[in-house]
Amino acid sequence: MSPTPALVTHRGARRLPRLALLLFCAAYVLPGVFDRDPWRTADLVAFGQMVSIAEGRSPWLSPMLGGVAADTALLPQWLGAACIALLTPLVPADVAARLPFALLLALTLALVWSTTYYLARTEAAQPVAFAFGGEANPVDYARAMADGALLALIATLGLLQLGHETTPELGQLFGVGLLMLALAMAPFRHWQPRVAALAALAVLAGSGAPSMAVAAGLAGSLVCWRSRYPEVRRLVPWLLAATLLAALIATALGAWRLRTAVPGSGDLLSIARQWAWFLWPAWPLALWTLWQWRRQLLFRHLSVPLVTVLVAMVSNIAMLGSDRALMLALPGMAVLAAFALPTLKRSTAAAIDWFSMFFFSICAVAIWVIYAAMHTGVPAKPAANVARLLPGYVAEFQPIELLLALLATLAWLWLVRWRTGRHREAVWKSMVLPSGGVALCWLLLMTLWLPALDYARSARTLVQRVAEHVPRDACVAAPSGSPVLVAALEVFGGYRVEARPDADTGSCEFSVQTTRSRVAPPARPGWALVAAVQRPSDRNELTAIYRRQAIAPEAASAAGASAPR
């Protein structure tokens, strides 16, 4: 076996204090769960489907919006709908829907930690043994590496928004993390890896990624088949059975939907730019890992995370840059990044620290300055920009959110002071400021800026303007409406929406239509334009409201007289 490039002393293998690690996770997972509306993205569409199931307006096997069956993964919808049905008397429906997905994100962080812990305990991943002793204890080293992987995952930019939505991709992310754990703990556990593999691929298939489940299952089988551990090779039949189970689940749920295309040169350039920011800062460290550990590429501490990364990246290319496919590469990328930490030179670690300190400190200052401008009007230019982008928005003082933001800022200042001191031993030290900076900025955005972001990204204000012209108990036809518009009308307005293509021919008295022009489309025969409304922060999309015209009595009599007998 080739010598390992990792040099870690006993003091370098000390673990991150558990309280600090839990605070990192809480500061990352919890902001954004409370006190906001579902935003006008896939987040609102998924929430609308969950509410429809929970209220009995849609069957559990066929979630609907506006009476139209939705093309969505069923398992995450069931999870959100069940929590809404069980918890709504105690908490708002949107919070009830977010809680299980916040739990999935927290479990993904835990799975990445456990995966790295087991992989770092393998013989090939252990650091060099010193001639006169003093090297890291194997278990302590594994814990320190696991702490570094968890911090690396928190630091990745691509997980910020997508990881805090109520969408099926969080179920897929959990499935990838669980599969990695099954492969990682195979040499150390007997039945747990088998159960985890079966559950992981089933979750992937049920969450709308059956193709990735099959590809990851086959790739994992290849990794285990080549292993020198007999316990790992015995996992191969279970992985193949799990792959077959995933295919059967996808077939039963009708989840096979291949949306692939051959990318052109322009697509590849766009995908490369996407990778550069979405996977930052894990991808430079992962590349450094592959170079420093190039003689151990076929060993499981590299091959296990690498196969999940490759499957996700190939899917991202085949889907012409789908960020939701690329998100599934993040757990494996974080594990690979962790194995770069014991090989970094002091100058490289210092560069990461200084860049993180300046970049996130500047971002935090900018967030505070704009917050002050929204509430006081000073500085004047940021206040004018906010007024221009969010016409009609009035900032409201929220003391609890302000207190949380102040505590997070003080914690960041203490963290910077700690890191710039003489704390050079811990192997995870280079990931503290990147992950802490991401958690700080996310918490500041979800406290200081949350009311403004909610005003800008929620569809509630649009529905309130629609309600000025359409009674709440009215039926609304939306034959060409987007799923976001249909979900907004059902969730925020409580309207009965008909979104079928022939909805205009039904009994609905009102109809809505969205357009990207500044002028509402002319009314169709039998309809009259009532109003055209917009969200305050959206100058590009117009929602036209029409009302069915009543047939005059004379016209009705003439129509009846001329009707064939």
DRENLO-723638 format. One record per residue (C-alpha): residue number from 1; residue in one letter; x, y, z. Coordinates in Angstrom, 1 decimal. Layout:
<sites>
  num  residu       x       y       z
  NUM       A       X       Y       Z
...
</sites>
This chain:
<sites>
  num  residu       x       y       z
    1       M     0.0     0.0     0.0
    2       S     1.3     3.5    -0.9
    3       P     2.3     5.8     1.9
    4       T    -0.5     8.2     3.0
    5       P     0.1    11.9     2.5
    6       A    -1.7    12.8     5.8
    7       L     0.5    14.1     8.6
    8       V    -1.6    14.6    11.8
    9       T    -0.3    14.9    15.3
   10       H    -2.1    13.9    18.4
   11       R    -3.0    17.5    19.2
   12       G    -4.2    18.0    15.6
   13       A    -6.8    15.3    15.9
   14       R    -8.7    17.0    18.7
   15       R   -12.4    17.2    17.9
   16       L   -14.5    20.3    17.6
   17       P   -16.4    20.9    20.8
   18       R   -19.8    19.3    20.5
   19       L   -21.7    22.4    21.7
   20       A   -20.0    24.5    19.0
   21       L   -20.7    21.9    16.4
   22       L   -24.4    21.8    17.4
   23       L   -24.6    25.6    17.3
   24       F   -23.1    25.6    13.8
   25       C   -25.8    23.2    12.6
   26       A   -28.6    25.1    14.3
   27       A   -27.5    28.4    12.9
   28       Y   -27.5    26.8     9.4
   29       V   -30.7    24.6     9.6
   30       L   -33.2    26.6    11.6
   31       P   -33.2    30.1    10.0
   32       G   -35.8    30.3     7.3
   33       V   -38.0    27.6     8.8
   34       F   -40.3    30.1    10.7
   35       D   -42.0    33.4    10.0
   36       R   -42.0    33.4     6.2
   37       D   -44.3    32.5     3.3
   38       P   -43.5    29.7     0.8
   39       W   -41.7    31.7    -1.9
   40       R   -42.5    31.8    -5.6
   41       T   -40.4    28.9    -6.7
   42       A   -40.8    25.1    -6.6
   43       D   -41.1    25.7    -2.8
   44       L   -44.6    27.2    -3.2
   45       V   -45.7    24.6    -5.8
   46       A   -44.6    21.7    -3.5
   47       F   -46.4    23.3    -0.5
   48       G   -49.6    23.8    -2.5
   49       Q   -49.6    20.1    -3.4
   50       M   -49.0    19.1     0.2
   51       V   -51.9    21.3     1.4
   52       S   -54.1    19.8    -1.3
   53       I   -53.4    16.3    -0.1
   54       A   -53.7    17.2     3.6
   55       E   -57.1    18.9     3.1
   56       G   -58.4    16.0     1.0
   57       R   -58.7    17.9    -2.3
   58       S   -56.2    15.5    -3.9
   59       P   -55.7    11.8    -3.6
   60       W   -52.5    10.7    -2.0
   61       L   -51.4     8.8    -5.1
   62       S   -52.0    11.8    -7.4
   63       P   -51.3    15.2    -5.9
   64       M   -53.1    18.0    -7.8
   65       L   -53.1    21.7    -8.3
   66       G   -56.2    23.3    -9.7
   67       G   -57.7    19.9   -10.5
   68       V   -54.7    18.9   -12.6
   69       A   -52.4    16.0   -11.7
   70       A   -48.9    17.3   -10.8
   71       D   -45.7    15.8   -12.1
   72       T   -44.0    15.3    -8.8
   73       A   -42.3    12.8    -6.5
   74       L   -44.7    11.2    -4.1
   75       L   -42.6    10.4    -1.0
   76       P   -41.7    14.0     0.0
   77       Q   -45.2    15.1    -0.7
   78       W   -46.6    12.4     1.6
   79       L   -44.1    13.5     4.3
   80       G   -45.1    17.1     4.1
   81       A   -48.8    16.4     3.9
   82       A   -48.7    14.0     6.9
   83       C   -47.0    16.7     9.0
   84       I   -49.5    19.3     7.9
   85       A   -52.4    17.0     8.8
   86       L   -50.9    16.1    12.2
   87       L   -49.4    19.5    13.3
   88       T   -51.6    22.2    11.8
   89       P   -53.7    22.6    14.9
   90       L   -50.4    23.4    16.8
   91       V   -48.3    25.3    14.2
   92       P   -49.1    27.1    10.9
   93       A   -49.3    24.8     7.8
   94       D   -46.2    26.2     6.2
   95       V   -44.1    25.6     9.3
   96       A   -45.5    22.1     9.6
   97       A   -44.5    21.4     6.0
   98       R   -41.0    22.7     6.6
   99       L   -40.2    20.8     9.8
  100       P   -39.7    17.4     8.2
  101       F   -37.5    18.9     5.5
  102       A   -35.4    20.8     8.0
  103       L   -35.0    17.4     9.8
  104       L   -33.9    15.9     6.5
  105       L   -31.2    18.6     6.1
  106       A   -30.0    18.0     9.7
  107       L   -29.9    14.2     9.1
  108       T   -27.9    14.8     5.9
  109       L   -25.3    16.7     7.9
  110       A   -25.2    13.8    10.4
  111       L   -24.9    11.3     7.6
  112       V   -21.9    13.1     6.1
  113       W   -20.3    13.2     9.5
  114       S   -20.8     9.5    10.1
  115       T   -19.7     8.6     6.6
  116       T   -16.4    10.5     7.0
  117       Y   -15.9     9.0    10.4
  118       Y   -16.1     5.4     9.1
  119       L   -14.0     6.1     6.0
  120       A   -11.3     7.8     8.0
  121       R   -11.0     4.7    10.2
  122       T   -10.0     2.5     7.3
  123       E    -6.3     1.6     7.2
  124       A    -5.6     3.4     3.9
  125       A    -7.0     6.7     5.2
  126       Q    -4.9     6.8     8.4
  127       P    -2.2     9.4     8.8
  128       V     1.5     8.5     8.8
  129       A     2.9     6.9    11.9
  130       F     5.8     8.9    13.4
  131       A     9.0     7.2    14.2
  132       F     9.0     8.3    17.9
  133       G     5.2     8.4    18.4
  134       G     2.9    11.4    18.8
  135       E     0.7    10.6    15.8
  136       A    -3.0    10.9    16.0
  137       N    -5.1     8.2    17.6
  138       P    -7.2     6.5    14.8
  139       V   -10.6     7.2    16.4
  140       D    -9.7    10.8    17.3
  141       Y    -8.4    11.4    13.8
  142       A   -11.6    10.0    12.3
  143       R   -13.7    12.3    14.5
  144       A   -11.7    15.3    13.6
  145       M   -12.0    14.5     9.9
  146       A   -15.7    14.0    10.3
  147       D   -16.0    17.5    11.9
  148       G   -14.1    18.9     8.9
  149       A   -16.5    17.2     6.4
  150       L   -19.6    18.6     8.1
  151       L   -18.1    22.1     8.2
  152       A   -17.2    21.7     4.5
  153       L   -20.8    20.8     3.6
  154       I   -22.2    23.8     5.5
  155       A   -19.7    26.1     3.7
  156       T   -20.9    25.1     0.2
  157       L   -22.8    27.8    -1.5
  158       G   -25.1    25.5    -3.5
  159       L   -26.8    24.1    -0.5
  160       L   -28.0    27.4     0.9
  161       Q   -31.3    28.0    -0.9
  162       L   -32.1    24.5    -2.2
  163       G   -31.3    23.0     1.1
  164       H   -34.0    25.1     2.9
  165       E   -36.9    24.4     0.5
  166       T   -39.8    22.0     0.9
  167       T   -38.9    20.1    -2.4
  168       P   -38.3    16.5    -3.3
  169       E   -34.6    17.2    -3.8
  170       L   -34.0    17.2     0.0
  171       G   -35.3    13.6     0.1
  172       Q   -32.9    12.8    -2.7
  173       L   -30.0    14.5    -0.8
  174       F   -30.8    12.4     2.3
  175       G   -30.9     9.2     0.1
  176       V   -27.4    10.0    -1.3
  177       G   -26.1    10.6     2.2
  178       L   -27.6     7.4     3.5
  179       L   -26.1     5.4     0.6
  180       M   -22.7     6.8     1.3
  181       L   -23.0     5.8     5.0
  182       A   -24.1     2.2     4.0
  183       L   -20.9     1.9     1.8
  184       A   -18.7     3.5     4.4
  185       M   -19.7     1.4     7.5
  186       A   -19.7    -1.9     5.6
  187       P   -16.3    -3.1     7.1
  188       F   -17.4    -2.3    10.6
  189       R   -21.1    -3.3    10.8
  190       H   -23.1    -6.4     9.8
  191       W   -26.8    -5.8     9.1
  192       Q   -26.9    -2.0     9.4
  193       P   -25.2    -1.4     5.9
  194       R   -27.7    -3.7     4.3
  195       V   -30.7    -2.0     5.7
  196       A   -29.3     1.4     5.0
  197       A   -28.6     0.5     1.3
  198       L   -32.1    -0.8     0.8
  199       A   -33.6     2.3     2.4
  200       A   -31.3     4.8     0.6
  201       L   -32.1     3.6    -2.9
  202       A   -35.8     3.3    -2.1
  203       V   -35.8     6.9    -0.8
  204       L   -34.0     8.1    -3.9
  205       A   -36.5     6.4    -6.2
  206       G   -39.5     7.5    -4.2
  207       S   -38.2    11.1    -4.2
  208       G   -38.1    11.4    -7.9
  209       A   -34.6    10.2    -8.8
  210       P   -34.9     6.6    -9.9
  211       S   -32.3     6.9   -12.6
  212       M   -29.8     8.2   -10.1
  213       A   -30.8     5.4    -7.7
  214       V   -30.0     2.8   -10.2
  215       A   -26.8     4.4   -11.3
  216       A   -25.6     5.0    -7.8
  217       G   -26.6     1.4    -6.8
  218       L   -24.6    -0.1    -9.7
  219       A   -21.6     2.1    -9.1
  220       G   -21.6     1.3    -5.4
  221       S   -21.8    -2.4    -6.2
  222       L   -18.7    -2.0    -8.3
  223       V   -16.8    -0.3    -5.5
  224       C   -17.8    -3.0    -3.0
  225       W   -17.0    -5.8    -5.5
  226       R   -13.4    -4.5    -5.8
  227       S   -12.9    -4.2    -2.0
  228       R   -10.3    -6.2    -0.2
  229       Y   -12.7    -6.4     2.8
  230       P   -14.8    -9.7     2.7
  231       E   -17.5    -7.9     4.7
  232       V   -17.7    -5.2     2.0
  233       R   -17.9    -7.7    -0.8
  234       R   -20.8    -9.4     0.9
  235       L   -22.8    -6.2     0.6
  236       V   -22.8    -6.5    -3.3
  237       P   -25.9    -8.7    -3.5
  238       W   -27.8    -6.4    -1.1
  239       L   -26.9    -3.4    -3.3
  240       L   -28.1    -5.1    -6.4
  241       A   -31.3    -6.1    -4.6
  242       A   -31.7    -2.5    -3.5
  243       T   -31.2    -1.3    -7.0
  244       L   -33.9    -3.7    -8.2
  245       L   -36.2    -2.6    -5.4
  246       A   -35.7     1.1    -6.4
  247       A   -36.6     0.3   -10.0
  248       L   -39.7    -1.5    -8.9
  249       I   -40.8     1.4    -6.7
  250       A   -40.2     3.8    -9.5
  251       T   -42.3     1.7   -11.9
  252       A   -45.1     1.3    -9.3
  253       L   -45.2     5.1    -8.7
  254       G   -44.8     6.0   -12.4
  255       A   -41.6     7.9   -11.5
  256       W   -39.6     7.1   -14.6
  257       R   -39.1    10.5   -16.3
  258       L   -35.8    10.9   -18.3
  259       R   -35.2    14.6   -19.1
  260       T   -31.9    14.5   -20.8
  261       A   -30.3    16.2   -23.8
  262       V   -26.9    16.4   -25.5
  263       P   -25.3    19.6   -24.2
  264       G   -23.7    22.0   -26.7
  265       S   -20.5    24.1   -26.3
  266       G   -22.5    27.0   -24.8
  267       D   -24.2    24.6   -22.4
  268       L   -20.9    23.2   -21.2
  269       L   -19.5    26.7   -20.6
  270       S   -22.6    27.6   -18.6
  271       I   -22.3    24.3   -16.6
  272       A   -18.6    25.0   -15.8
  273       R   -19.5    28.4   -14.4
  274       Q   -22.3    26.8   -12.4
  275       W   -19.9    24.2   -10.9
  276       A   -17.4    27.0   -10.0
  277       W   -19.8    28.8    -7.7
  278       F   -22.3    26.1    -6.7
  279       L   -19.6    23.7    -5.4
  280       W   -17.4    26.4    -3.8
  281       P   -15.4    26.0    -1.6
  282       A   -15.5    22.2    -1.6
  283       W   -14.4    21.7    -5.2
  284       P   -10.8    23.1    -5.0
  285       L   -10.2    21.1    -1.8
  286       A   -11.7    18.0    -3.5
  287       L    -9.3    18.4    -6.5
  288       W    -6.4    18.8    -4.1
  289       T    -7.5    15.6    -2.3
  290       L    -7.5    13.7    -5.6
  291       W    -4.0    14.9    -6.4
  292       Q    -2.5    14.4    -3.0
  293       W    -4.1    11.0    -2.6
  294       R    -3.7     9.9    -6.2
  295       R    -2.0     6.7    -5.3
  296       Q    -5.0     5.7    -3.1
  297       L    -7.8     6.6    -5.6
  298       L    -9.1     3.1    -5.6
  299       F    -9.3     2.8    -1.8
  300       R   -12.7     3.2    -0.3
  301       H   -12.2     6.5     1.5
  302       L   -11.9     8.1    -1.9
  303       S   -13.9     5.8    -4.2
  304       V   -17.1     5.9    -2.0
  305       P   -17.6     9.6    -2.1
  306       L   -16.2     9.9    -5.7
  307       V   -18.8     7.6    -7.3
  308       T   -21.7     9.6    -5.8
  309       V   -20.1    12.8    -7.0
  310       L   -19.6    11.5   -10.5
  311       V   -23.1    10.2   -10.8
  312       A   -24.5    13.6    -9.8
  313       M   -22.2    15.5   -12.1
  314       V   -23.1    13.3   -15.1
  315       S   -26.8    13.8   -14.3
  316       N   -26.2    17.5   -14.1
  317       I   -24.6    17.6   -17.6
  318       A   -27.3    15.3   -19.1
  319       M   -29.9    17.6   -17.7
  320       L   -28.2    20.7   -19.1
  321       G   -27.1    22.2   -15.9
  322       S   -29.9    21.2   -13.4
  323       D   -28.8    22.7   -10.1
  324       R   -31.1    20.2    -8.3
  325       A   -29.1    17.3    -9.8
  326       L   -25.8    19.0    -8.9
  327       M   -26.9    19.4    -5.3
  328       L   -26.7    15.6    -4.9
  329       A   -22.9    15.9    -5.5
  330       L   -22.4    18.0    -2.3
  331       P   -22.3    15.2     0.3
  332       G   -19.6    13.4    -1.6
  333       M   -17.8    16.6    -2.4
  334       A   -17.7    17.5     1.3
  335       V   -16.2    14.2     2.2
  336       L   -13.5    14.5    -0.4
  337       A   -12.8    18.1     0.7
  338       A   -12.2    16.8     4.3
  339       F    -9.4    14.5     3.2
  340       A    -7.5    17.6     1.8
  341       L    -7.4    19.2     5.3
  342       P    -4.5    17.1     6.7
  343       T    -2.4    17.7     3.6
  344       L    -2.8    21.5     3.4
  345       K     0.3    23.7     3.7
  346       R     0.2    26.4     6.3
  347       S     0.2    29.1     3.6
  348       T    -2.8    27.6     1.9
  349       A    -4.7    27.3     5.2
  350       A    -3.9    31.0     5.9
  351       A    -5.1    32.0     2.5
  352       I    -8.5    30.3     3.1
  353       D    -8.8    31.9     6.5
  354       W    -8.0    35.5     5.3
  355       F   -10.2    35.2     2.3
  356       S   -13.1    33.9     4.3
  357       M   -12.6    36.5     7.0
  358       F   -12.6    39.5     4.6
  359       F   -15.3    38.2     2.3
  360       F   -17.9    37.2     4.9
  361       S   -17.2    40.2     7.1
  362       I   -17.8    42.5     4.1
  363       C   -21.0    40.6     3.4
  364       A   -22.2    40.9     7.0
  365       V   -21.4    44.7     7.0
  366       A   -23.4    45.1     3.8
  367       I   -26.4    43.3     5.3
  368       W   -26.3    45.5     8.4
  369       V   -25.9    48.7     6.4
  370       I   -28.9    47.9     4.2
  371       Y   -30.9    46.9     7.2
  372       A   -30.2    50.2     8.9
  373       A   -31.1    52.0     5.6
  374       M   -34.5    50.2     5.5
  375       H   -35.3    51.4     9.0
  376       T   -33.7    54.8     9.3
  377       G   -33.3    56.0     5.7
  378       V   -29.5    56.3     6.3
  379       P   -27.4    55.8     4.2
  380       A   -29.7    57.4     1.6
  381       K   -28.6    55.5    -1.5
  382       P   -29.3    52.0    -0.2
  383       A   -32.6    53.2     1.2
  384       A   -33.5    54.6    -2.2
  385       N   -32.5    51.3    -3.9
  386       V   -34.7    49.3    -1.5
  387       A   -37.6    51.7    -2.2
  388       R   -37.1    51.4    -5.9
  389       L   -36.9    47.6    -5.8
  390       L   -39.7    47.1    -3.3
  391       P   -42.3    49.8    -3.9
  392       G   -44.8    50.0    -1.0
  393       Y   -42.7    48.0     1.4
  394       V   -42.7    49.4     5.0
  395       A   -40.0    48.0     7.3
  396       E   -41.2    46.8    10.7
  397       F   -39.0    46.6    13.8
  398       Q   -38.6    43.0    15.1
  399       P   -36.6    42.9    18.4
  400       I   -36.2    39.1    18.6
  401       E   -34.8    38.9    15.1
  402       L   -32.5    41.8    15.8
  403       L   -31.2    40.2    19.0
  404       L   -30.5    36.9    17.1
  405       A   -28.6    38.8    14.4
  406       L   -26.5    40.7    17.1
  407       L   -25.6    37.4    18.8
  408       A   -24.6    35.8    15.5
  409       T   -22.4    38.8    14.7
  410       L   -20.7    38.8    18.1
  411       A   -20.2    35.0    17.6
  412       W   -18.5    35.7    14.2
  413       L   -16.2    38.3    15.7
  414       W   -15.2    35.9    18.5
  415       L   -14.7    33.2    15.9
  416       V   -12.4    35.4    13.8
  417       R   -10.4    36.4    16.9
  418       W   -10.1    32.7    17.8
  419       R    -8.9    31.7    14.4
  420       T    -6.4    34.5    14.0
  421       G    -4.9    33.5    17.3
  422       R    -2.4    30.6    17.7
  423       H    -4.8    27.8    17.0
  424       R    -3.0    25.8    14.3
  425       E    -3.2    22.2    15.4
  426       A    -6.8    21.1    14.7
  427       V    -7.2    19.4    11.3
  428       W   -10.6    21.0    10.8
  429       K    -9.4    24.6    11.5
  430       S    -9.4    25.7     7.8
  431       M   -13.2    25.0     7.5
  432       V   -14.2    27.0    10.6
  433       L   -14.3    30.5     9.0
  434       P   -15.9    29.4     5.6
  435       S   -18.7    27.5     7.3
  436       G   -19.1    30.1    10.0
  437       G   -19.3    32.9     7.4
  438       V   -22.0    31.1     5.4
  439       A   -24.0    30.4     8.6
  440       L   -23.6    34.0     9.7
  441       C   -24.8    35.5     6.4
  442       W   -27.7    33.0     6.1
  443       L   -28.8    33.8     9.6
  444       L   -28.5    37.6     9.0
  445       L   -30.5    37.3     5.8
  446       M   -33.2    35.2     7.5
  447       T   -33.5    37.6    10.4
  448       L   -32.7    41.2     9.3
  449       W   -33.8    40.9     5.7
  450       L   -36.5    38.3     6.1
  451       P   -39.5    40.7     6.0
  452       A   -38.1    42.4     2.9
  453       L   -37.3    39.1     1.2
  454       D   -40.7    37.8     2.0
  455       Y   -42.3    40.9     0.5
  456       A   -40.3    40.5    -2.6
  457       R   -40.5    36.7    -3.1
  458       S   -43.9    35.8    -1.7
  459       A   -47.0    35.7    -3.9
  460       R   -49.3    36.9    -1.0
  461       T   -49.3    40.5    -2.1
  462       L   -50.4    39.4    -5.6
  463       V   -53.2    37.4    -4.3
  464       Q   -54.3    40.3    -2.0
  465       R   -54.6    42.5    -5.1
  466       V   -56.5    39.8    -6.9
  467       A   -58.9    39.6    -4.0
  468       E   -59.8    43.2    -4.4
  469       H   -61.6    42.2    -7.6
  470       V   -62.5    38.5    -7.0
  471       P   -64.5    37.3    -4.0
  472       R   -62.9    34.7    -1.9
  473       D   -65.6    32.2    -2.4
  474       A   -65.4    32.5    -6.2
  475       C   -64.3    29.9    -8.7
  476       V   -61.3    31.0   -10.7
  477       A   -60.3    29.4   -14.1
  478       A   -56.6    29.4   -14.9
  479       P   -56.2    27.4   -18.0
  480       S   -52.8    28.8   -18.9
  481       G   -51.7    29.6   -15.4
  482       S   -48.3    28.5   -14.1
  483       P   -48.2    26.0   -11.2
  484       V   -46.8    28.9    -9.1
  485       L   -49.9    31.1    -9.8
  486       V   -52.3    28.2    -9.2
  487       A   -50.7    27.3    -5.9
  488       A   -50.7    30.9    -4.8
  489       L   -54.4    31.3    -5.5
  490       E   -55.2    28.1    -3.6
  491       V   -52.8    28.7    -0.7
  492       F   -53.0    32.4     0.0
  493       G   -56.5    33.1    -1.4
  494       G   -58.4    29.9    -0.6
  495       Y   -59.9    30.0    -4.1
  496       R   -61.3    27.0    -5.9
  497       V   -59.1    27.0    -9.0
  498       E   -59.7    25.1   -12.2
  499       A   -56.4    24.8   -14.2
  500       R   -57.5    22.3   -16.8
  501       P   -56.9    23.5   -20.5
  502       D   -60.7    23.8   -21.0
  503       A   -61.4    25.5   -17.7
  504       D   -62.7    28.6   -19.5
  505       T   -65.6    26.5   -20.8
  506       G   -66.7    25.5   -17.3
  507       S   -68.8    27.2   -14.7
  508       C   -66.1    29.5   -13.1
  509       E   -67.2    33.2   -13.1
  510       F   -63.6    34.5   -13.1
  511       S   -60.5    33.7   -15.1
  512       V   -56.8    34.8   -14.7
  513       Q   -54.0    34.9   -17.2
  514       T   -50.4    35.9   -16.8
  515       T   -48.4    37.7   -19.5
  516       R   -44.9    39.1   -19.8
  517       S   -46.1    42.2   -21.6
  518       R   -47.1    45.5   -20.0
  519       V   -50.6    45.3   -21.5
  520       A   -53.2    42.7   -20.6
  521       P   -54.3    40.4   -23.4
  522       P   -57.7    41.3   -24.9
  523       A   -60.6    39.5   -23.4
  524       R   -61.9    36.4   -25.2
  525       P   -65.5    36.2   -26.4
  526       G   -67.9    36.0   -23.5
  527       W   -65.4    37.5   -21.1
  528       A   -64.7    41.1   -19.9
  529       L   -61.4    42.4   -18.6
  530       V   -61.8    43.4   -14.9
  531       A   -58.3    44.4   -13.9
  532       A   -54.6    43.8   -14.4
  533       V   -52.4    43.4   -11.2
  534       Q   -48.7    42.8   -10.4
  535       R   -46.6    41.9    -7.5
  536       P   -45.0    45.1    -6.2
  537       S   -41.5    43.8    -6.9
  538       D   -42.2    42.3   -10.3
  539       R   -42.4    44.7   -13.3
  540       N   -42.2    42.0   -15.9
  541       E   -45.2    39.8   -15.2
  542       L   -48.8    41.0   -15.4
  543       T   -51.8    39.0   -14.1
  544       A   -55.0    39.8   -16.0
  545       I   -58.4    39.2   -14.3
  546       Y   -61.5    38.5   -16.5
  547       R   -65.1    38.0   -15.6
  548       R   -67.6    36.0   -17.5
  549       Q   -70.2    38.2   -19.2
  550       A   -73.9    37.4   -18.5
  551       I   -76.0    36.7   -21.5
  552       A   -78.7    39.3   -22.0
  553       P   -82.3    38.0   -21.8
  554       E   -83.0    39.1   -25.3
  555       A   -80.0    37.3   -26.7
  556       A   -80.9    34.2   -24.7
  557       S   -84.5    34.2   -26.1
  558       A   -83.2    34.6   -29.6
  559       A   -80.7    31.8   -29.1
  560       G   -83.4    29.6   -27.8
  561       A   -85.8    30.4   -30.8
  562       S   -83.2    29.7   -33.4
  563       A   -82.0    26.5   -31.8
  564       P   -82.7    23.3   -33.9
  565       R   -85.6    21.3   -32.7
</sites>
